[in-house]
Amino acid sequence: MSLKLYTKQPWKTLCLAYKVSAVLLVRVPAWSITYLFTRPRPTWSWRHAMMVALIRHLSSLLVVIGKLGHRPDYRAIEPDAEGIWIGGAPHFITAELKIWSAVGDVTSIHIPGYWYAKKGLSPRPTAPVGPDRRVFLFLHGGGLVELVDDAPYALAVEYRLSSSYPFAEEHPFPTALLDALAGYNYLVGVMRYRSSNTIVVGDSAGGNIVLALTRYLVENEGTAKVSLPGPPGHLLSSPSVDLSSSHLMPGSSALTHNMDILEDSYGDLRHILYRSFTYVGPFGFGMASCNRYISPASLSLLMRARFNNFPPTFVTAGGAERLLDSIRTLRDRMVKDMGEAFATYYEAEDAIHNYLVFLRHPSRAATLTAVRKWLT
């Protein structure tokens, strides 16, 4: 813990030091003994149970204490990274998105993007790329795929994150969608990747934005303003697809899967309302229940989220994660509209939320094998 952090935020630093010490000196020894005899899930090893408990508890500390130190954001490119500036795409804003942008007082701006390359290649591709080259667009979804020979590059978009009190109230819906649209336009319009070779990847909240991006392109395809064809496919890992409280009910995964890495606030109505208000901003909580771009898996009777004309989609979920019920609802709706041949669902038994980002997670290898098969 740096002296700089203590000097700027002494009370927060002392609180964090106390809580971390309590975890290391009290909780960790208690977990280590308890998990020798019983574990949250029968398939979990002692080591895996310890890792999940530690991550879950440290995550809950950050919820209470708030962010510490420097975190990458949209205002600057990180040093020592293959960063580029992605130009805004205000010329693609039309229909409902134009209205929502005006109400939210947001517009499309230039944002950072970061290139990732397959080992042995140059750090970034050179435009125009070859016509047979595929590429991945990452929306905080880097854990879901491994770069392959015909798709050796990926561009990660540093989209703007929503925030509200006690922080600055900024970047409500549809800010992240505008940034995703700019990233997609950069690959297709600037780098000259074919839209049919641009696969969009997202995990957790990023999965929500992937679906919103494709919905916008599909619903406005062929219009004068939107000349971009949609992507050929999605890869979604533990997508957050219901920002309302419709899946929060007795016996639901949000309440019963309390050993997931998503801490207890994800099963608390007050925190769900806070996160929803942060994202929807001036639109109000009702928008989270009935808007197909925000909560496509909402159980509200007002929700009319269809998936006709959507591209093939691969969705992963953990059998022990809090978002499981909402992801299954998404799966059912996609299968109904697209058919099982185009909506592939992979549920890893007893796996936690977004398990693919953990390199040693026991379900990761089998899932990536299934993803590679789907890609080919």
Secondary structure, DSSP 8 states (H G I E B T S, - for coil): --HHHHHH-HHHHHHHHHHHHHIIIIIHHHHHHHHHH--SSTT--HHHHHHHHHHHHHHHHHHHH---S----TTS--TTS-EEEE---GGG--HHHHHHHHHHT-----EEEEEEE-TTS-SS--SS--TT--EEEEES-TTS---BTTB-EEEEE-----B-TTS--B--TTHHHHHHHHHHHIIIIIS---GGGEEEEEETHHHHHHHHHHHHHHHTTTSSS------S-EEEES-----SSTT-STT-HHHH-TTSSS-GGGG-HHHHHHHHHHHHGGG-THHHHH-TTT-TT---TT-----TT---EEEEEETT-TTHHHHHHHHHHHHHHH-TTTEEEEEETT--TTGGGSTT-TTHHHHHHHHHHHH-
